Amino acid sequence: MTAMLRRVIAASLSLAAPAQAATLTVGAGKMYPAPCAALAAAADGDVVEIDAGSYAGDVCAFRKNNLTVRGVGGRARLDAAGKNAAGKGIWVIQGNDTVVENIEFLGAKVPDLNGAGIRQEGSNLTVRNCFFHDNENGILGGAGQVLIEGSEFGHNGNCLDPSGCAHNLYISQSVTRLTMRFSYSHHASSGHVLKSRARENHILYNRLMDEADGTSSYTIDLPNGGQSFLIGNLIQQGPGTENATIVAYAEEGASNPGQDLYVVNNTFVNDRGSGTFLQVNGSVPAVIRNNVFAGGGTVTNQGNAMMAGNFTGDPLLVDRAGFDYRLKAGSPCVDMGVDPGMAGSMSLAPVFQYVHPLRSEMRVAAGALDVGAYELGGGMKVAPADAGSGFAPPARDAGAAADSAESASSGSCSCRAGARGGEEPWCFLLVAVALLWRRRPG
């Protein structure tokens, strides 16, 4: 190896080496006594680990990028206790590419009545195993891609402001794709159980309910439409609902690009007894296949919807009053599903089913596909290793995987941003070696 080659390789590795992420610890006797002190000290790419326990009144805004913030030893409990950050909520996240895990948010209230557990202002948010309750909004805002999985939202919302309501969670139109899966949203207080203006929505294998005593409005509200997938969910409207519609699509105008709605293998239960399950205001025919519609009401207002394999009536659920919507043996829904079809290159077939609380298992058809969110005898009791769904995950990893596949197939090396915002060091090394090789003496 020539001296020049050694110098180039050393320089390339020095430039490419990312700064080591630090782990900041929070709790009694740890590096910081409360989460906001650690978040203020964090640098881009750091990990903040918060001991389980209560941190009342510790509210803040933070703007570092690529942070992972997680509770350890149980959920860390963030009670607003009458305080707020910037008049917006408990955490105002202004940085990009944030991961929040194992945190409980409660009590967010602000003068304009839309205080949030998380007010998301940066791009790309992942929330896992979190609990948002008794806030004005659970999560509000967002940009880029938002992934919510294994999380609970309950008793958030209000309709006290004449200009608009607050909701269990309210995702903004700046979000390019919302994915919500394996989660439980229930008992919204007058607002919606789930409201999303995102340009694309993947609502997969969740439990979305009023239950016996809820007072929510819509269970799902997608007011601007957008390409949307509702697959494998348990969707219930209670007798105390404040709106006769369960799912509303494009009721404020089909302004998002793409107006394809796919409603496949869900179990809908209307305990109000009347109303409309699917209010579709877009002109593109909705695909409505293999759903259970129990409890009375009109399936959809859309006359040109593409409907097949749906069941209306008594599906013989294990315990409808107890919200156990698995099928009994002898159910008329067993083996009666049709091929769910495709959305472009993506299969619409359900591959998981929700397990309460906040879990999932693989779904395998035992014979022909059953109608609804559950397969009789078809649960494998094994949680998915990566929580995948057949749809690409809404995070940087999707692009990274695509880049890697493209590079592998083309034999090319394209130096791209790594997970921490740096460049891949091996790529710099290969480029440096290749350039020197080309310039070597013949």
SULSULCOR-V519917 format. One record per helix or strand. SS is the DSSP state (2 for helix, 1 for strand). FROM is the first residue (numbers start at 1). LEN is the number of residues. If there is no record, write none. Layout:
ss & from & len
SS & FROM & LEN
SS & FROM & LEN
//
This chain:
ss & from & len
2 & 3 & 14
1 & 23 & 4
1 & 32 & 1
2 & 35 & 7
1 & 47 & 8
1 & 60 & 3
1 & 68 & 12
1 & 85 & 1
1 & 89 & 5
1 & 98 & 4
1 & 103 & 4
1 & 116 & 5
1 & 125 & 4
1 & 131 & 3
1 & 137 & 5
1 & 144 & 6
1 & 152 & 3
1 & 158 & 1
1 & 166 & 1
1 & 169 & 3
1 & 175 & 7
1 & 184 & 3
1 & 194 & 3
1 & 200 & 5
1 & 207 & 3
1 & 220 & 3
1 & 227 & 5
1 & 234 & 4
1 & 245 & 5
1 & 261 & 4
1 & 267 & 4
1 & 276 & 5
1 & 287 & 3
1 & 292 & 3
1 & 298 & 3
1 & 306 & 3
1 & 311 & 2
1 & 317 & 3
1 & 324 & 4
1 & 342 & 2
1 & 346 & 2
1 & 352 & 4
1 & 359 & 5
1 & 379 & 1
2 & 396 & 15
1 & 417 & 1
1 & 423 & 1
2 & 425 & 14
//
